[in-house]
Amino acid sequence: MRIESQRLGTVVIDDSSIISIPDGLLGFESHQRFALIPADEVGAYSWLHSVDDPQLAFLVVAPDFFFPDYAPDLPENEAALLELADENDAQLLCLITITDDDITANLMGPVVLNVGTQVARQVVLADQGFDTRQRLGSS
């Protein structure tokens, strides 16, 4: 499949790498199909790019690169919706915000991906003490 990205130009992806986010992301509920496109060589950053909207792409980070102690407790109902029988089947991605002053990650609302089914959900972890704008490299 070919994506004509406004941000990245023409990107060719394998159809099997498309991620389904049935409920969309917060504020973008109508966008449900995304490709995870590597943004660096080590795998810390990726683009979560809409397959259907060439203008919609989010920079995400694998939190373990910057927050080694980040170990959210995924609510049982969320794990059930994602059909996660084992936590090793889950990949966490945190949305990044870049401003003139800072780069932060949303640790309160990670995207949780079932790597076996390629289905994901953005999960709000409101009662776990995480921040929506946690500075990269600080915990």
SULLINJO-V968641 format. One record per residue. N is the residue number from 1. RES is the residue in one letter. SS is DSSP state (~ for helix, > for strand, _ for the rest). PHI is phi in degrees with one decimal (NA if undefined). PSI is psi in whole degrees, -180 to 180 (NA if undefined). Layout:
n=N res=RES ss=SS phi=PHI psi=PSI
n=N res=RES ss=SS phi=PHI psi=PSI
This chain:
n=1 res=M ss=_ phi=NA psi=146
n=2 res=R ss=> phi=-114.5 psi=130
n=3 res=I ss=> phi=-111.6 psi=128
n=4 res=E ss=> phi=-96.1 psi=89
n=5 res=S ss=> phi=-85.3 psi=133
n=6 res=Q ss=_ phi=-66.2 psi=-31
n=7 res=R ss=_ phi=-88.4 psi=-38
n=8 res=L ss=_ phi=-112.1 psi=-4
n=9 res=G ss=> phi=81.5 psi=-152
n=10 res=T ss=> phi=-81.3 psi=126
n=11 res=V ss=> phi=-125.4 psi=129
n=12 res=V ss=> phi=-102.6 psi=126
n=13 res=I ss=_ phi=-127.3 psi=156
n=14 res=D ss=_ phi=-80.7 psi=135
n=15 res=D ss=~ phi=-54.9 psi=-32
n=16 res=S ss=~ phi=-71.6 psi=-10
n=17 res=S ss=~ phi=-95.2 psi=6
n=18 res=I ss=> phi=-74.6 psi=132
n=19 res=I ss=> phi=-99.3 psi=134
n=20 res=S ss=> phi=-99.1 psi=127
n=21 res=I ss=_ phi=-121.1 psi=85
n=22 res=P ss=_ phi=-53.5 psi=-34
n=23 res=D ss=_ phi=-96.9 psi=3
n=24 res=G ss=_ phi=67.9 psi=-174
n=25 res=L ss=> phi=-97.8 psi=158
n=26 res=L ss=_ phi=-57.1 psi=123
n=27 res=G ss=_ phi=89.5 psi=-10
n=28 res=F ss=> phi=-135.0 psi=45
n=29 res=E ss=_ phi=-63.0 psi=-26
n=30 res=S ss=_ phi=-80.0 psi=-9
n=31 res=H ss=_ phi=-98.4 psi=115
n=32 res=Q ss=_ phi=-124.2 psi=-6
n=33 res=R ss=> phi=-121.5 psi=125
n=34 res=F ss=> phi=-133.5 psi=155
n=35 res=A ss=> phi=-112.3 psi=141
n=36 res=L ss=> phi=-99.1 psi=110
n=37 res=I ss=> phi=-113.2 psi=119
n=38 res=P ss=> phi=-56.3 psi=139
n=39 res=A ss=_ phi=-113.9 psi=-8
n=40 res=D ss=_ phi=-148.0 psi=172
n=41 res=E ss=_ phi=-80.1 psi=-25
n=42 res=V ss=_ phi=-92.3 psi=-10
n=43 res=G ss=_ phi=90.4 psi=12
n=44 res=A ss=_ phi=-74.0 psi=-43
n=45 res=Y ss=> phi=-113.5 psi=146
n=46 res=S ss=> phi=-145.5 psi=161
n=47 res=W ss=> phi=-98.9 psi=129
n=48 res=L ss=> phi=-98.5 psi=99
n=49 res=H ss=> phi=-110.1 psi=130
n=50 res=S ss=> phi=-62.0 psi=135
n=51 res=V ss=_ phi=-77.0 psi=-26
n=52 res=D ss=_ phi=-102.3 psi=-12
n=53 res=D ss=_ phi=-130.2 psi=108
n=54 res=P ss=_ phi=-64.9 psi=-12
n=55 res=Q ss=_ phi=-94.2 psi=-12
n=56 res=L ss=_ phi=-103.9 psi=109
n=57 res=A ss=> phi=-147.2 psi=139
n=58 res=F ss=> phi=-120.2 psi=135
n=59 res=L ss=> phi=-81.6 psi=129
n=60 res=V ss=> phi=-126.2 psi=160
n=61 res=V ss=> phi=-129.8 psi=145
n=62 res=A ss=_ phi=-77.5 psi=113
n=63 res=P ss=~ phi=-61.7 psi=-26
n=64 res=D ss=~ phi=-64.7 psi=-19
n=65 res=F ss=~ phi=-69.3 psi=-33
n=66 res=F ss=_ phi=-115.5 psi=-24
n=67 res=F ss=_ phi=-130.3 psi=74
n=68 res=P ss=_ phi=-61.4 psi=-22
n=69 res=D ss=_ phi=-92.9 psi=1
n=70 res=Y ss=_ phi=-72.2 psi=110
n=71 res=A ss=_ phi=-141.1 psi=74
n=72 res=P ss=_ phi=-66.3 psi=152
n=73 res=D ss=_ phi=-93.4 psi=106
n=74 res=L ss=_ phi=-73.1 psi=121
n=75 res=P ss=_ phi=-56.2 psi=144
n=76 res=E ss=~ phi=-56.5 psi=-39
n=77 res=N ss=~ phi=-66.1 psi=-34
n=78 res=E ss=~ phi=-70.0 psi=-42
n=79 res=A ss=~ phi=-61.6 psi=-39
n=80 res=A ss=~ phi=-66.9 psi=-42
n=81 res=L ss=~ phi=-61.5 psi=-33
n=82 res=L ss=_ phi=-89.7 psi=-1
n=83 res=E ss=_ phi=56.3 psi=43
n=84 res=L ss=_ phi=-90.9 psi=106
n=85 res=A ss=_ phi=-85.8 psi=-25
n=86 res=D ss=_ phi=-136.9 psi=136
n=87 res=E ss=~ phi=-63.2 psi=-21
n=88 res=N ss=~ phi=-70.1 psi=-13
n=89 res=D ss=~ phi=-84.4 psi=-4
n=90 res=A ss=> phi=-102.2 psi=140
n=91 res=Q ss=> phi=-119.9 psi=130
n=92 res=L ss=> phi=-97.8 psi=139
n=93 res=L ss=> phi=-133.2 psi=135
n=94 res=C ss=> phi=-115.1 psi=132
n=95 res=L ss=> phi=-68.7 psi=140
n=96 res=I ss=> phi=-105.8 psi=142
n=97 res=T ss=> phi=-119.1 psi=128
n=98 res=I ss=> phi=-116.5 psi=124
n=99 res=T ss=_ phi=-120.9 psi=178
n=100 res=D ss=_ phi=-62.6 psi=-28
n=101 res=D ss=_ phi=-100.8 psi=-21
n=102 res=D ss=_ phi=-158.5 psi=164
n=103 res=I ss=> phi=-126.1 psi=123
n=104 res=T ss=> phi=-128.9 psi=160
n=105 res=A ss=> phi=-120.7 psi=144
n=106 res=N ss=_ phi=-87.9 psi=96
n=107 res=L ss=_ phi=-84.3 psi=-18
n=108 res=M ss=_ phi=-77.8 psi=-27
n=109 res=G ss=_ phi=-126.2 psi=61
n=110 res=P ss=_ phi=-69.1 psi=156
n=111 res=V ss=> phi=-91.7 psi=124
n=112 res=V ss=> phi=-107.5 psi=121
n=113 res=L ss=> phi=-111.1 psi=129
n=114 res=N ss=> phi=-82.8 psi=108
n=115 res=V ss=_ phi=-67.7 psi=-21
n=116 res=G ss=_ phi=-76.9 psi=-40
n=117 res=T ss=_ phi=-99.8 psi=-13
n=118 res=Q ss=_ phi=63.0 psi=29
n=119 res=V ss=> phi=-109.3 psi=137
n=120 res=A ss=> phi=-133.4 psi=164
n=121 res=R ss=> phi=-143.6 psi=146
n=122 res=Q ss=> phi=-89.0 psi=123
n=123 res=V ss=_ phi=-109.5 psi=130
n=124 res=V ss=_ phi=-95.3 psi=119
n=125 res=L ss=_ phi=-103.9 psi=65
n=126 res=A ss=_ phi=-64.1 psi=-32
n=127 res=D ss=_ phi=-104.3 psi=21
n=128 res=Q ss=_ phi=-111.7 psi=6
n=129 res=G ss=_ phi=79.7 psi=16
n=130 res=F ss=_ phi=-91.2 psi=156
n=131 res=D ss=_ phi=-104.3 psi=152
n=132 res=T ss=_ phi=-82.4 psi=-16
n=133 res=R ss=_ phi=-136.0 psi=69
n=134 res=Q ss=> phi=-87.7 psi=121
n=135 res=R ss=> phi=-57.8 psi=133
n=136 res=L ss=_ phi=-59.4 psi=134
n=137 res=G ss=_ phi=89.4 psi=-3
n=138 res=S ss=_ phi=-122.0 psi=146
n=139 res=S ss=_ phi=-124.0 psi=NA
